[in-house]
Amino acid sequence: MGPERIPRRKDGAVQQIRRARLEDHETVVRVMPDWWADSRTPEQARQLTLLLPRLFFEHFSGTSLIMDGDDGMHGFLVGFHSADHPDEAYIHFVGVDPKRRKDGVARALYERFFEEAAAAGRTKVKAITSPANTGSIAFHRAMGFDVHVPQPGYDGPGQDRVRFEKTL
């Protein structure tokens, strides 16, 4: 997949979606504390980087996406096609530069991921979030995901998660 130009910004600037590369890991981890500073303490924002170890960029760059603009990275989506469930794809982590929120960045990344998952024979896309992440829950609902009630202990004691599933 080559870069695709998507004029989505309100100011008319051009953005493009491309395949993630191993070297993107450093950039993503570097921006994460700033991108989540409005909703997390500095320590919580830093801890989010632990959810994206380098292995995701080593093993799933072929199904992960980066949106770039003239002024740098506007967003990323780390996802993969399940090895154990051949009909499923999974979105692990998505981030959007706070200056680019409401520009359609997340929607464009999700739609591209859906297209590629469907082209690979996947019929479902799944994701999870914390019950406290009301913005994520609303976004997934708007993107057509079925939103399941929080599952207690999904990721371990005290780690409840809301599950999302979308049929393609």
Secondary structure, DSSP 8 states (H G I E B T S, - for coil): ---EEE--STT---EEEEE--TTHHHHHHHHHHHHTTTTS-HHHHHHHGGGS-THHHHHSGGG-EEEEETTEEEEEEEEEE-SS-TTEEEEEEEEE-GGGTTTTHHHHHHHHHHHHHHHTT--EEEEEE-TT-HHHHHHHHHTT-EE---BTTTTSTT--BEEEEEE-
